[in-house]
Amino acid sequence: MSVTKSFVNPPQLAEPKGYSNGIVVEGGRLLFVGGQIGWDLNRIVVSDDFAEQFGQALENVIAVVRAAGGEPTDITRLLIFVTDRKEYLSRLKEIGAAYRQLMGKHFPAMTLVQVTALVEDSAKVEIEATAVL
């Protein structure tokens, strides 16, 4: 089964930077990746640093995608939960570098949501994803 993805960024909306407004997918299998935080195999949060937690959480998402037979470019949607939107915005340069190292210039549809807490007290970011394989 062939999978095609078309990015949808209509001219009536502001040009997206670092995400896409939508993606149309034809063919393939859907993979829903549960929320991943910035912890390692031993369930230890890798750092108190926001950007490092973001990078590890995204690595964990990609590990699930690869285990299902996919690649980062198969990710069509990221839902990012943060405990501090201001910290996220202040660290965009470092977060962007971590993102590009793992995802290249692939920008799926994304949503950022600020929450009061995550599953682990020391977690600052959680990322869930949808992929089409």
C-alpha positions as CSV (number, residue, x, y, z in Angstrom):
1,M,0.0,0.0,0.0
2,S,1.4,3.3,-1.0
3,V,1.3,6.3,1.3
4,T,1.1,9.9,0.1
5,K,1.2,13.0,2.3
6,S,0.2,16.4,1.2
7,F,0.8,19.4,3.4
8,V,-2.1,21.9,3.6
9,N,-1.1,25.5,4.3
10,P,-3.8,27.7,2.8
11,P,-2.9,31.3,1.8
12,Q,-5.8,32.6,4.1
13,L,-3.7,31.6,7.1
14,A,-0.4,33.0,8.3
15,E,2.6,31.1,7.0
16,P,3.4,28.4,9.6
17,K,6.9,28.4,11.1
18,G,8.0,25.0,12.4
19,Y,4.7,23.2,11.8
20,S,2.0,22.6,9.2
21,N,-1.6,23.6,9.4
22,G,-2.7,20.3,8.1
23,I,-1.7,17.1,6.3
24,V,-3.8,15.0,4.0
25,V,-2.8,11.3,4.0
26,E,-3.8,8.6,1.5
27,G,-3.1,5.0,2.2
28,G,-1.1,3.4,5.1
29,R,-1.8,2.4,8.7
30,L,-2.4,4.7,11.6
31,L,-0.1,4.6,14.6
32,F,-1.1,6.5,17.8
33,V,1.8,7.2,20.1
34,G,1.0,7.7,23.7
35,G,2.4,10.7,25.6
36,Q,6.2,10.4,26.1
37,I,8.1,12.4,28.6
38,G,11.8,13.1,28.8
39,W,12.8,10.0,30.7
40,D,15.2,7.1,29.9
41,L,14.8,3.3,29.9
42,N,15.0,3.3,33.7
43,R,12.2,5.9,33.9
44,I,14.5,8.6,35.2
45,V,13.9,12.1,33.8
46,V,17.2,12.9,31.9
47,S,17.6,16.5,33.1
48,D,15.9,19.4,34.7
49,D,16.6,21.4,31.5
50,F,13.5,22.0,29.4
51,A,15.2,21.6,26.0
52,E,16.9,18.3,27.0
53,Q,13.6,17.0,28.3
54,F,12.0,18.0,25.0
55,G,14.7,16.2,23.0
56,Q,14.4,13.0,25.0
57,A,10.6,13.0,24.8
58,L,10.8,13.4,21.0
59,E,13.4,10.6,20.9
60,N,11.0,8.4,22.8
61,V,8.2,9.2,20.3
62,I,10.5,8.4,17.4
63,A,11.5,5.1,19.1
64,V,7.8,4.0,19.1
65,V,7.4,5.0,15.5
66,R,10.5,3.1,14.4
67,A,9.4,0.0,16.5
68,A,6.2,0.0,14.4
69,G,8.2,0.1,11.2
70,G,8.1,3.9,10.5
71,E,10.4,6.8,10.3
72,P,10.2,10.4,11.8
73,T,8.8,11.6,8.4
74,D,5.8,9.3,8.9
75,I,4.7,11.5,11.9
76,T,1.7,13.5,10.8
77,R,0.7,15.2,14.1
78,L,2.4,16.1,17.4
79,L,0.6,17.2,20.5
80,I,3.0,18.9,22.9
81,F,2.0,19.4,26.6
82,V,4.2,21.8,28.6
83,T,3.9,22.9,32.2
84,D,5.3,26.4,31.5
85,R,4.5,28.0,28.1
86,K,6.9,30.9,28.9
87,E,9.8,28.5,29.5
88,Y,9.0,26.8,26.2
89,L,9.0,30.1,24.3
90,S,12.2,31.3,26.0
91,R,14.0,28.1,24.9
92,L,12.7,27.9,21.3
93,K,16.2,28.1,19.8
94,E,17.5,25.1,21.8
95,I,14.2,23.2,21.3
96,G,14.4,23.9,17.5
97,A,17.9,22.6,17.4
98,A,16.9,19.4,19.2
99,Y,13.8,19.1,16.9
100,R,15.8,19.5,13.7
101,Q,18.4,17.0,14.8
102,L,15.7,14.3,15.2
103,M,13.1,15.4,12.6
104,G,15.1,17.3,10.0
105,K,12.9,19.7,8.1
106,H,9.7,17.6,8.5
107,F,7.0,19.7,10.1
108,P,3.8,17.8,10.9
109,A,0.6,19.5,12.2
110,M,1.4,20.5,15.8
111,T,-0.5,21.8,18.9
112,L,1.0,23.2,22.1
113,V,-1.0,23.0,25.3
114,Q,0.0,24.3,28.7
115,V,-1.1,22.0,31.6
116,T,-0.7,22.3,35.3
117,A,1.2,19.0,35.8
118,L,2.3,15.9,34.0
119,V,2.6,12.2,35.1
120,E,6.0,12.8,36.8
121,D,6.5,15.7,39.0
122,S,9.9,16.6,37.4
123,A,8.5,16.4,33.8
124,K,8.2,19.7,32.0
125,V,7.1,18.4,28.6
126,E,5.1,15.5,27.2
127,I,4.7,14.7,23.5
128,E,2.1,12.4,21.8
129,A,2.0,11.7,18.1
130,T,0.0,10.3,15.2
131,A,1.9,8.6,12.4
132,V,0.9,7.0,9.1
133,L,3.0,4.0,8.2
